[in-house]
Amino acid sequence: MEQKLINIGFSNSVITERIVGVVTPNSAPMKRLKDEARKDKRLIDATNGRKTRSIIIMDNNHIFLSAIQAETISGRIELIAKNEKPPDYSGYA
């Protein structure tokens, strides 16, 4: 099975099939999730110092932080699920 990668900003990618959820970081439960992942060394910050706009939850309990909006990442996942190639935004955030 071919593994498909999705760009989560700043030339960082994750395997699409391993994503469990993409959520916004604004609620208290998501802030707790992020803090617990950091404490347990399961947090991967891919924001390059920018504001966190989405939290990506993986099937192995790792948490990725991204500077890209959750809606944008979800749209990219949908394009990949439909076997369409998302636009190349590798030069952008």
N, C-alpha and C positions, 0 to 999 in steps of 0.2 A: 504494500500500500504506500502510495506516495504521500509524504508529509508536506502539507501546505503551510507556509509561513505567512504571517500577517505583520505588517509594519506597525509598530506602536509608537513610532516617533524617534527621530535622531538616529536613524539606521539600526534601530533595535527591533527585533522580531521575536514572535513566539509561535509555537506550533498551534495552528487553529484547532485541531482535534482535541487538544489538551485543555482548552478553555472551558470552564464551567459557567462563568458569568462575568459580565462587564457592568460595573455599577458606578454611580457618582459618589464622590467622597464626602458629601456634605452632611450626611446624617451622623448622629452620635454612634450608632452601631457600626458604621463603616469606619469611623475614626478609631473605635475600640479594636476592630478587626486589624486595622493597619498597625496600631500600637502593639497588639499581641504578636503579630507576625514579625515586627521589628525585634521584639524581645526574644522570640524563639529563633531568630536568624533565618526566617523564611521570606523576608521582604526584599524585593529587588526594585530599586528606584531607577527608572528609566526616564526621568523627567529632565535630566541635565540641568538641574537647579531651577527649572520653571515651576509654575504652579501646577499642582496635581489636579487634573481634570477628570481622570477616570482610574478606577481600581479594577484590575483584571485578576480574577480568581482562577487558579489552575487546579487540575484534578489531583495533583500531588500536594495540595495545601500551600503551595507557594503563592505569594501575592506580588503582582507587578503594579507599579505606579507609572502612569503615563500622563504626559502633558497634552494629549489629544482628547477631545470630547468623547464621552462614552457612546454617543449617537454615531459619531464618525467611525469608531472602531466596530460597532455593531453593524453598520452599513457595509464595511469591508468584509466582515465575516459572512454576511448574507450573500455578497457577490461571489465569494469563494465557494459557498455552499451551492450556488447555482452554476458553478464551473465557469464563471466569468472572471476575467482578470481585473482586479481593481487598478485604478490609476497608480502610477509610480510617484509616490510622494517622498521618496527617499531623501530628497534635498531639503525637505521641509520638516517642521516639528512634528 
